[in-house]
Amino acid sequence: MSGRTRALGIAIVACGVLMMVLPALPWYGASLPTGEASLTGYGAGGASWILPVIGLALVVTGVLALWWSIPPGSRGARVLGALAILWAVLGVVWSALVALSPRVDVVAQRGGLPDATLAGDWAVSVLPPAWACLASAALAGMAGILLMTPRPGDVPADDVQPAP
């Protein structure tokens, strides 16, 4: 196994793990008259449940790249790179969808009384874990591209033709 394939497999696994963990961190914040409030990616974005599934698919792809001894640019590396790119594109699109369109209502919770939605124009800010999730998906895609492309002068093992 080449060191490059090992490094790219580790990068894809790390990005997948980040996509599995980051939705549990605060993604949204708001300044309210009663103080600061924050909400996780799971709490506000009902669609964020898919991000750990995409992260798991990236982890499996990265582990396969680590497990198989494939040189970058070979047929197997191109397949794994294409899978990493597919999952990364889905991760970028889904992270952006969840981060940029939060469906958040500010609700007052008081002991013994029913919850009440507070009227007003509240500014909800997107916090760094949302952007980190999007960036980790993009980095996994870049690792997939590098896995697909051999270095100049490299000849993938399965593309070598026997001499006549």
Backbone as a printed PyTorch tensor [residue, N CA C, xyz], in Angstrom:
tensor([[[  0.8620,  -1.1810,   0.0000],
         [  0.0000,   0.0000,   0.0000],
         [  0.8960,   1.2280,   0.0000]],

        [[  0.5250,   2.1540,  -0.8210],
         [  1.3090,   3.3840,  -0.8530],
         [  0.9510,   4.2660,   0.3400]],

        [[  1.8910,   5.0770,   0.7400],
         [  1.6540,   6.0040,   1.8360],
         [  0.5900,   7.0220,   1.4870]],

        [[  0.5040,   7.3470,   0.1960],
         [ -0.5110,   8.3100,  -0.2450],
         [ -1.9150,   7.7380,  -0.0680]],

        [[ -2.1020,   6.4680,  -0.4350],
         [ -3.4130,   5.8350,  -0.2770],
         [ -3.7810,   5.7540,   1.1960]],

        [[ -2.7980,   5.4190,   2.0390],
         [ -3.0540,   5.3400,   3.4750],
         [ -3.4710,   6.7000,   4.0220]],

        [[ -2.7570,   7.7410,   3.6310],
         [ -3.0860,   9.0900,   4.1110],
         [ -4.4660,   9.5340,   3.6310]],

        [[ -4.8040,   9.2410,   2.3920],
         [ -6.1110,   9.6280,   1.8680],
         [ -7.2320,   8.8230,   2.5250]],

        [[ -6.9820,   7.5380,   2.7900],
         [ -7.9750,   6.7400,   3.4960],
         [ -8.2180,   7.2580,   4.9060]],

        [[ -7.1360,   7.6360,   5.5880],
         [ -7.2750,   8.2030,   6.9380],
         [ -8.0360,   9.5220,   6.8750]],

        [[ -7.7490,  10.3390,   5.8710],
         [ -8.4490,  11.6260,   5.7390],
         [ -9.9410,  11.4190,   5.5030]],

        [[-10.2920,  10.4540,   4.6690],
         [-11.7090,  10.1850,   4.3930],
         [-12.3960,   9.6710,   5.6540]],

        [[-11.7290,   8.7860,   6.4020],
         [-12.3070,   8.2850,   7.6590],
         [-12.4990,   9.4310,   8.6460]],

        [[-11.4940,  10.2900,   8.7960],
         [-11.5880,  11.4070,   9.7440],
         [-12.7310,  12.3490,   9.3750]],

        [[-12.8850,  12.6390,   8.0930],
         [-13.9920,  13.5080,   7.6640],
         [-15.3400,  12.8520,   7.9290]],

        [[-15.4260,  11.5390,   7.7170],
         [-16.6620,  10.8250,   8.0000],
         [-17.0090,  10.8460,   9.4820]],

        [[-16.0040,  10.6750,  10.3420],
         [-16.2460,  10.7190,  11.7880],
         [-16.7270,  12.1110,  12.1880]],

        [[-16.1170,  13.1430,  11.6280],
         [-16.5720,  14.5070,  11.9220],
         [-18.0290,  14.7060,  11.5140]],

        [[-18.4070,  14.1680,  10.3610],
         [-19.7960,  14.3150,   9.9250],
         [-20.7570,  13.5370,  10.8230]],

        [[-20.2640,  12.5130,  11.4920],
         [-21.1190,  11.7620,  12.4090],
         [-21.2660,  12.4780,  13.7480]],

        [[-20.2500,  13.2460,  14.1560],
         [-20.2390,  13.8660,  15.4920],
         [-20.7790,  15.2940,  15.4780]],

        [[-20.4490,  16.0610,  14.4680],
         [-20.7590,  17.4890,  14.4740],
         [-22.2480,  17.8420,  14.5660]],

        [[-23.1800,  17.0740,  14.0090],
         [-24.5930,  17.4560,  14.1680],
         [-25.0870,  17.4490,  15.6180]],

        [[-24.3660,  16.7900,  16.5070],
         [-24.7680,  16.7790,  17.9160],
         [-24.3140,  18.0370,  18.6590]],

        [[-23.4790,  18.8530,  18.0500],
         [-23.0060,  20.0890,  18.6710],
         [-23.9420,  21.2480,  18.3200]],

        [[-23.8440,  22.3710,  19.0400],
         [-24.7190,  23.5190,  18.7190],
         [-24.4440,  24.0710,  17.3180]],

        [[-25.4810,  24.1370,  16.4990],
         [-25.3830,  24.6740,  15.1460],
         [-25.9740,  26.0680,  15.0390]],

        [[-26.8890,  26.3990,  15.9200],
         [-27.5920,  27.6730,  15.8220],
         [-27.5350,  28.3830,  17.1640]],

        [[-27.4660,  29.6980,  17.1040],
         [-27.4860,  30.5050,  18.3140],
         [-28.3600,  31.7280,  18.0970]],

        [[-28.9070,  32.2490,  19.1880],
         [-29.7510,  33.4430,  19.1090],
         [-29.5840,  34.2400,  20.3960]],

        [[-29.6200,  35.5530,  20.2490],
         [-29.6180,  36.4390,  21.4110],
         [-31.0570,  36.8030,  21.7310]],

        [[-31.4860,  36.4390,  22.9110],
         [-32.8570,  36.6920,  23.3450],
         [-32.8390,  37.6760,  24.5030]],

        [[-33.9760,  38.2730,  24.8060],
         [-34.0180,  39.1810,  25.9590],
         [-33.6400,  38.4890,  27.2730]],

        [[-33.8570,  37.1900,  27.3330],
         [-33.5430,  36.4520,  28.5580],
         [-32.1290,  35.8930,  28.5610]],

        [[-31.3810,  36.0570,  27.4710],
         [-30.0130,  35.5380,  27.3910],
         [-29.7590,  34.8370,  26.0660]],

        [[-28.6520,  34.1430,  26.0090],
         [-28.2620,  33.4310,  24.7940],
         [-28.9320,  32.0580,  24.7500]],

        [[-29.2670,  31.6260,  23.5590],
         [-29.8490,  30.3010,  23.3630],
         [-29.1190,  29.6240,  22.2140]],

        [[-28.9820,  28.3240,  22.3010],
         [-28.3630,  27.5840,  21.2070],
         [-29.1340,  26.2910,  20.9830]],

        [[-28.9490,  25.7250,  19.7950],
         [-29.6760,  24.5270,  19.4080],
         [-28.7550,  23.6640,  18.5550]],

        [[-28.7850,  22.3590,  18.7750],
         [-27.9350,  21.4590,  17.9980],
         [-28.4780,  21.3080,  16.5830]],

        [[-27.6690,  20.7130,  15.7260],
         [-28.1280,  20.4200,  14.3810],
         [-29.3240,  19.4960,  14.3800]],

        [[-29.3520,  18.5480,  15.3180],
         [-30.4960,  17.6470,  15.4200],
         [-31.7320,  18.3690,  15.9310]],

        [[-31.5390,  19.3270,  16.8380],
         [-32.6670,  19.9990,  17.4610],
         [-33.4420,  20.8900,  16.5260]],

        [[-32.7590,  21.5410,  15.6030],
         [-33.4340,  22.5010,  14.7390],
         [-33.6380,  21.9870,  13.3220]],

        [[-32.6690,  21.3130,  12.8000],
         [-32.7740,  20.8400,  11.4220],
         [-33.2690,  19.4160,  11.4000]],

        [[-34.5180,  19.2190,  11.1350],
         [-35.0660,  17.8780,  11.1150],
         [-34.4080,  16.9850,  10.0820]],

        [[-33.7860,  17.5930,   9.0830],
         [-33.1460,  16.8130,   8.0300],
         [-31.7160,  16.4190,   8.3770]],

        [[-31.1940,  16.8550,   9.5130],
         [-29.7930,  16.5930,   9.8170],
         [-29.5330,  15.1580,  10.2700]],

        [[-30.5500,  14.3530,  10.4310],
         [-30.3500,  12.9570,  10.8210],
         [-29.5800,  12.1900,   9.7470]],

        [[-29.6090,  12.6620,   8.5050],
         [-28.9390,  11.9500,   7.4240],
         [-27.4240,  12.1670,   7.4350]],

        [[-26.9500,  13.2260,   8.0810],
         [-25.5170,  13.5170,   8.0650],
         [-24.6710,  12.4120,   8.6940]],

        [[-25.0550,  11.8260,   9.8320],
         [-24.2700,  10.7000,  10.3390],
         [-24.2970,   9.4750,   9.4250]],

        [[-25.3720,   9.2840,   8.6970],
         [-25.4390,   8.1700,   7.7450],
         [-24.4360,   8.4020,   6.6180]],

        [[-24.3720,   9.6290,   6.1160],
         [-23.3890,   9.9720,   5.0860],
         [-21.9820,   9.8410,   5.6580]],

        [[-21.7980,  10.2700,   6.9100],
         [-20.4950,  10.1320,   7.5620],
         [-20.0800,   8.6730,   7.6910]],

        [[-21.0290,   7.8060,   8.0380],
         [-20.7280,   6.3860,   8.1360],
         [-20.3250,   5.8070,   6.7770]],

        [[-20.9960,   6.2380,   5.7210],
         [-20.6330,   5.7810,   4.3730],
         [-19.2200,   6.2420,   4.0150]],

        [[-18.8520,   7.4540,   4.4200],
         [-17.4860,   7.9250,   4.1950],
         [-16.4830,   7.1060,   4.9940]],

        [[-16.8180,   6.7710,   6.2350],
         [-15.9140,   5.9520,   7.0550],
         [-15.6870,   4.5980,   6.4020]],

        [[-16.7580,   3.9680,   5.9220],
         [-16.6270,   2.6650,   5.2610],
         [-15.7580,   2.7960,   4.0080]],

        [[-15.9560,   3.8390,   3.2250],
         [-15.1520,   4.0540,   2.0230],
         [-13.6810,   4.2500,   2.3830]],

        [[-13.4120,   5.0490,   3.4160],
         [-12.0330,   5.2680,   3.8450],
         [-11.3860,   4.0030,   4.3790]],

        [[-12.1400,   3.1900,   5.1230],
         [-11.6000,   1.9320,   5.6420],
         [-11.2890,   0.9770,   4.4950]],

        [[-12.1400,   0.9490,   3.4810],
         [-11.8550,   0.1050,   2.3120],
         [-10.5850,   0.5640,   1.6070]],

        [[-10.3780,   1.8710,   1.5260],
         [ -9.1470,   2.3900,   0.9120],
         [ -7.9310,   2.0010,   1.7470]],

        [[ -8.0870,   1.9610,   3.0630],
         [ -6.9860,   1.5320,   3.9340],
         [ -6.7580,   0.0280,   3.8590]],

        [[ -7.8260,  -0.7230,   3.7490],
         [ -7.7400,  -2.1740,   3.8090],
         [ -7.1450,  -2.7620,   2.5300]],

        [[ -7.6240,  -2.2920,   1.3840],
         [ -7.1210,  -2.8120,   0.1260],
         [ -5.8110,  -2.1210,  -0.2120]],

        [[ -4.8850,  -2.8610,  -0.7390],
         [ -3.6150,  -2.2850,  -1.1790],
         [ -3.7850,  -1.8370,  -2.6280]],

        [[ -4.2380,  -0.6170,  -2.7940],
         [ -4.4910,  -0.1200,  -4.1440],
         [ -3.6690,   1.1380,  -4.3770]],

        [[ -2.9840,   1.2010,  -5.4960],
         [ -2.2600,   2.4310,  -5.8020],
         [ -3.2240,   3.5170,  -6.2850]],

        [[ -2.9390,   4.7690,  -5.9720],
         [ -3.8050,   5.8530,  -6.4610],
         [ -3.8950,   5.8270,  -7.9850]],

        [[ -5.0870,   6.0160,  -8.4900],
         [ -5.3150,   6.0380,  -9.9280],
         [ -5.6730,   4.6880, -10.5140]],

        [[ -5.5380,   3.5910,  -9.7350],
         [ -5.9180,   2.2810, -10.2530],
         [ -7.4430,   2.1930, -10.3390]],

        [[ -7.9150,   1.1230, -10.9570],
         [ -9.3620,   0.9720, -11.1280],
         [-10.0800,   0.9670,  -9.7720]],

        [[ -9.5540,   0.2240,  -8.8060],
         [-10.1640,   0.1820,  -7.4780],
         [-10.1290,   1.5400,  -6.7870]],

        [[ -9.0200,   2.2570,  -6.9510],
         [ -8.9190,   3.5950,  -6.3460],
         [ -9.8950,   4.5590,  -7.0060]],

        [[-10.1080,   4.4080,  -8.3030],
         [-11.0760,   5.2840,  -8.9790],
         [-12.4930,   5.0110,  -8.4900]],

        [[-12.8140,   3.7400,  -8.2450],
         [-14.1490,   3.4050,  -7.7320],
         [-14.3220,   3.9720,  -6.3240]],

        [[-13.3390,   3.7470,  -5.4530],
         [-13.4370,   4.2710,  -4.0850],
         [-13.4200,   5.8010,  -4.0690]],

        [[-12.6220,   6.3940,  -4.9470],
         [-12.6050,   7.8590,  -5.0380],
         [-13.9490,   8.4040,  -5.4960]],

        [[-14.5650,   7.7200,  -6.4610],
         [-15.8850,   8.1580,  -6.9330],
         [-16.9330,   8.0150,  -5.8290]],

        [[-16.8550,   6.9430,  -5.0440],
         [-17.7760,   6.7910,  -3.9150],
         [-17.5690,   7.9010,  -2.8850]],

        [[-16.3110,   8.2080,  -2.5870],
         [-16.0240,   9.2890,  -1.6280],
         [-16.5660,  10.6150,  -2.1510]],

        [[-16.4210,  10.8570,  -3.4400],
         [-16.9280,  12.1020,  -4.0230],
         [-18.4550,  12.1350,  -3.9610]],

        [[-19.0900,  11.0250,  -4.2600],
         [-20.5540,  10.9550,  -4.1820],
         [-21.0410,  11.2930,  -2.7800]],

        [[-20.4740,  10.6310,  -1.7690],
         [-20.8950,  10.8940,  -0.3870],
         [-20.5470,  12.3090,   0.0280]],

        [[-19.4090,  12.8100,  -0.4430],
         [-19.0080,  14.1760,  -0.0840],
         [-19.9640,  15.2130,  -0.6750]],

        [[-20.3650,  15.0140,  -1.9180],
         [-21.3150,  15.9550,  -2.5360],
         [-22.6400,  15.9340,  -1.7770]],

        [[-23.1150,  14.7370,  -1.4420],
         [-24.3410,  14.6490,  -0.6430],
         [-24.1590,  15.3360,   0.7100]],

        [[-23.0000,  15.1630,   1.3310],
         [-22.7280,  15.7970,   2.6160],
         [-22.6820,  17.3070,   2.5310]],

        [[-22.0440,  17.8330,   1.4850],
         [-21.9730,  19.2910,   1.3100],
         [-23.3680,  19.8640,   1.0860]],

        [[-24.1240,  19.2440,   0.1970],
         [-25.4660,  19.7480,  -0.1180],
         [-26.3590,  19.6760,   1.1150]],

        [[-26.3290,  18.5450,   1.8140],
         [-27.2120,  18.3890,   2.9700],
         [-26.7920,  19.2970,   4.1120]],

        [[-25.4800,  19.4340,   4.3530],
         [-25.0130,  20.3450,   5.4050],
         [-25.4170,  21.7790,   5.1000]],

        [[-25.2650,  22.1780,   3.8460],
         [-25.6510,  23.5410,   3.4640],
         [-27.1540,  23.7330,   3.6090]],

        [[-27.9180,  22.7330,   3.2100],
         [-29.3790,  22.8200,   3.3340],
         [-29.8000,  23.0050,   4.7900]],

        [[-29.2250,  22.2100,   5.6760],
         [-29.5970,  22.2820,   7.0890],
         [-29.0630,  23.5670,   7.7200]],

        [[-27.8370,  23.9600,   7.3750],
         [-27.2360,  25.1320,   8.0120],
         [-27.8680,  26.4420,   7.5370]],

        [[-28.2010,  26.5170,   6.2680],
         [-28.6520,  27.7980,   5.7190],
         [-30.1630,  28.0030,   5.8000]],

        [[-30.8980,  26.9830,   6.1320],
         [-32.3510,  27.1720,   6.2450],
         [-32.8710,  26.5850,   7.5490]],

        [[-32.4200,  27.1540,   8.6670],
         [-32.9200,  26.6020,   9.9300],
         [-34.3930,  26.9280,  10.1210]],

        [[-35.1240,  25.9610,  10.5880],
         [-36.5380,  26.1610,  10.9150],
         [-36.6300,  26.2390,  12.4280]],

        [[-36.3900,  27.4410,  12.9330],
         [-36.2940,  27.6250,  14.3760],
         [-37.3640,  28.5940,  14.8350]],

        [[-38.1310,  28.1700,  15.8230],
         [-39.0600,  29.0540,  16.5220],
         [-38.5230,  29.2430,  17.9280]],

        [[-38.5600,  30.4810,  18.4070],
         [-38.1390,  30.7470,  19.7750],
         [-39.3380,  30.4770,  20.6770]],

        [[-39.1680,  29.5080,  21.5560],
         [-40.2580,  29.0560,  22.4160],
         [-39.8900,  29.3220,  23.8700]],

        [[-40.8120,  29.9300,  24.5900],
         [-40.6160,  30.1640,  26.0200],
         [-41.1190,  28.9520,  26.7830]],

        [[-40.2880,  28.4090,  27.6480],
         [-40.6720,  27.2760,  28.4710],
         [-40.6990,  27.7450,  29.9180]],

        [[-41.8660,  27.6660,  30.5000],
         [-42.0430,  28.0890,  31.8860],
         [-42.6120,  26.9290,  32.6770]],

        [[-42.1240,  26.7700,  33.8730],
         [-42.5570,  25.6570,  34.7050],
         [-44.0510,  25.6720,  34.9630]],

        [[-44.7230,  24.5690,  34.6250],
         [-46.1390,  24.4290,  34.8940],
         [-47.0560,  25.0710,  33.8730]],

        [[-46.5120,  25.7900,  32.9150],
         [-47.3330,  26.4450,  31.8950],
         [-47.0150,  25.8470,  30.5300]],

        [[-47.9410,  25.9180,  29.6050],
         [-47.6460,  25.3990,  28.2610],
         [-46.5850,  26.2640,  27.5710]],

        [[-45.8300,  25.6230,  26.6790],
         [-44.8230,  26.3540,  25.9110],
         [-45.5050,  27.3640,  25.0080]],

        [[-44.8510,  28.5100,  24.8280],
         [-45.4180,  29.5620,  23.9880],
         [-44.3460,  30.0640,  23.0300]],

        [[-44.7040,  30.1770,  21.7520],
         [-43.7870,  30.7210,  20.7620],
         [-43.7360,  32.2330,  20.9300]],

        [[-42.5150,  32.7590,  21.0340],
         [-42.3410,  34.1990,  21.2070],
         [-42.4090,  34.8940,  19.8620]],

        [[-43.2100,  35.9320,  19.7840],
         [-43.3120,  36.7010,  18.5500],
         [-42.1070,  37.6320,  18.4720]],

        [[-41.7050,  37.9260,  17.2810],
         [-40.5890,  38.8410,  17.0960],
         [-39.6970,  38.3630,  15.9830]],

        [[-38.8470,  39.2550,  15.5490],
         [-37.9030,  38.9340,  14.4830],
         [-36.5620,  38.6240,  15.1350]],

        [[-36.3260,  37.3470,  15.4060],
         [-35.1230,  36.9290,  16.0970],
         [-34.0480,  36.5810,  15.0790]],

        [[-32.8640,  37.0880,  15.3130],
         [-31.7280,  36.7750,  14.4350],
         [-31.1020,  35.4700,  14.9180]],

        [[-31.1660,  34.4540,  14.0830],
         [-30.5690,  33.1640,  14.3960],
         [-29.2670,  33.0670,  13.6250]],

        [[-28.1780,  32.8590,  14.3460],
         [-26.8780,  32.7610,  13.6830],
         [-26.4570,  31.2980,  13.5610]],

        [[-25.7320,  31.0130,  12.4980],
         [-25.2120,  29.6680,  12.2850],
         [-23.8300,  29.6130,  12.9300]],

        [[-23.6180,  28.6360,  13.8120],
         [-22.3890,  28.5200,  14.5800],
         [-21.3480,  27.6720,  13.8510]],

        [[-20.0800,  27.7560,  14.2550],
         [-18.9970,  27.0540,  13.5500],
         [-19.1610,  25.5530,  13.3310]],

        [[-19.7750,  24.7600,  14.2270],
         [-19.8950,  23.3240,  13.9140],
         [-20.6570,  23.0330,  12.6160]],

        [[-21.6040,  23.8850,  12.2550],
         [-22.3260,  23.6780,  10.9900],
         [-21.3800,  23.8540,   9.8090]],

        [[-20.5620,  24.8770,   9.8730],
         [-19.6110,  25.1170,   8.7830],
         [-18.5180,  24.0590,   8.7740]],

        [[-18.1320,  23.5680,   9.9500],
         [-17.1260,  22.5080,  10.0170],
         [-17.6470,  21.2230,   9.3880]],

        [[-18.9260,  20.9340,   9.5480],
         [-19.5240,  19.7520,   8.9330],
         [-19.4910,  19.8790,   7.4070]],

        [[-19.8350,  21.0500,   6.9150],
         [-19.7980,  21.2980,   5.4850],
         [-18.3570,  21.1890,   4.9640]],

        [[-17.3990,  21.7590,   5.6970],
         [-15.9970,  21.7100,   5.2780],
         [-15.4510,  20.2810,   5.3090]],

        [[-15.8490,  19.4810,   6.2990],
         [-15.3470,  18.1060,   6.3540],
         [-15.8680,  17.2870,   5.1720]],

        [[-17.0920,  17.5400,   4.7540],
         [-17.6100,  16.8450,   3.5710],
         [-16.8340,  17.2630,   2.3250]],

        [[-16.5350,  18.5570,   2.2100],
         [-15.7720,  19.0370,   1.0550],
         [-14.3610,  18.4460,   1.0420]],

        [[-13.7300,  18.3530,   2.2120],
         [-12.3880,  17.7690,   2.2850],
         [-12.3990,  16.2890,   1.9230]],

        [[-13.4530,  15.5750,   2.2990],
         [-13.5690,  14.1660,   1.9050],
         [-13.6610,  14.0420,   0.3910]],

        [[-14.3710,  14.9600,  -0.2450],
         [-14.4520,  14.9580,  -1.7050],
         [-13.1030,  15.2200,  -2.3520]],

        [[-12.3430,  16.1490,  -1.7710],
         [-11.0030,  16.4160,  -2.3120],
         [-10.0900,  15.2030,  -2.1510]],

        [[-10.2070,  14.5070,  -1.0200],
         [ -9.4230,  13.2840,  -0.8270],
         [ -9.8280,  12.2230,  -1.8490]],

        [[-11.1240,  12.1430,  -2.1590],
         [-11.5860,  11.2110,  -3.1790],
         [-11.0110,  11.5370,  -4.5510]],

        [[-10.9270,  12.8200,  -4.8710],
         [-10.3280,  13.2230,  -6.1550],
         [ -8.8580,  12.8270,  -6.2000]],

        [[ -8.1320,  13.0730,  -5.1010],
         [ -6.7210,  12.6970,  -5.0650],
         [ -6.5280,  11.1930,  -5.1280]],

        [[ -7.4640,  10.4350,  -4.5680],
         [ -7.3870,   8.9820,  -4.6310],
         [ -7.5820,   8.4870,  -6.0620]],

        [[ -8.3820,   9.1870,  -6.8230],
         [ -8.6610,   8.7880,  -8.2040],
         [ -7.5080,   9.0920,  -9.1560]],

        [[ -6.7170,  10.1050,  -8.8480],
         [ -5.7020,  10.5770,  -9.7920],
         [ -4.3070,  10.1160,  -9.3890]],

        [[ -3.5990,   9.4610, -10.3020],
         [ -2.2200,   9.0770,  -9.9860],
         [ -1.2930,  10.2850, -10.0930]],

        [[ -0.1490,  10.1620,  -9.4740],
         [  0.8660,  11.2080,  -9.6200],
         [  1.4710,  11.0900, -11.0110]],

        [[  2.0410,  12.1750, -11.5140],
         [  2.7130,  12.0810, -12.8210],
         [  3.8190,  11.0250, -12.7660]],

        [[  3.8240,  10.1520, -13.7460],
         [  4.8290,   9.1000, -13.8040],
         [  4.3720,   7.7910, -13.1890]],

        [[  3.3190,   7.8150, -12.3640],
         [  2.7800,   6.5810, -11.7950],
         [  1.9940,   5.8400, -12.8650]],

        [[  2.1430,   4.5410, -12.8970],
         [  1.3380,   3.7130, -13.7950],
         [  0.5350,   2.7840, -12.9090]],

        [[ -0.7880,   2.9560, -12.8810],
         [ -1.6190,   2.0710, -12.0600],
         [ -1.4110,   0.6120, -12.4490]],

        [[ -1.3930,  -0.2650, -11.4460],
         [ -1.1010,  -1.6750, -11.6620],
         [ -2.0580,  -2.3430, -12.6310]],

        [[ -3.3460,  -1.9800, -12.6080],
         [ -4.3070,  -2.6620, -13.4590],
         [ -4.4120,  -2.0230, -14.8500]],

        [[ -3.6590,  -0.9810, -15.0990],
         [ -3.6790,  -0.3600, -16.4130],
         [ -2.4290,  -0.7300, -17.2470]],

        [[ -1.5450,  -1.5330, -16.6980],
         [ -0.3310,  -1.9150, -17.4090],
         [ -0.6880,  -3.0180, -18.3950]],

        [[ -0.2940,  -2.8240, -19.6420],
         [ -0.5520,  -3.8130, -20.6810],
         [  0.6830,  -4.6940, -20.8510]],

        [[  0.4880,  -5.9970, -21.0120],
         [  1.6560,  -6.8790, -21.2130],
         [  2.3300,  -6.5860, -22.5450]],

        [[  3.6360,  -6.7580, -22.5570],
         [  4.3960,  -6.5350, -23.7850],
         [  4.1050,  -7.6480, -24.7720]],

        [[  4.0170,  -7.3220, -26.0680],
         [  3.7290,  -8.3760, -27.0680],
         [  4.9030,  -9.2930, -27.2840]]])
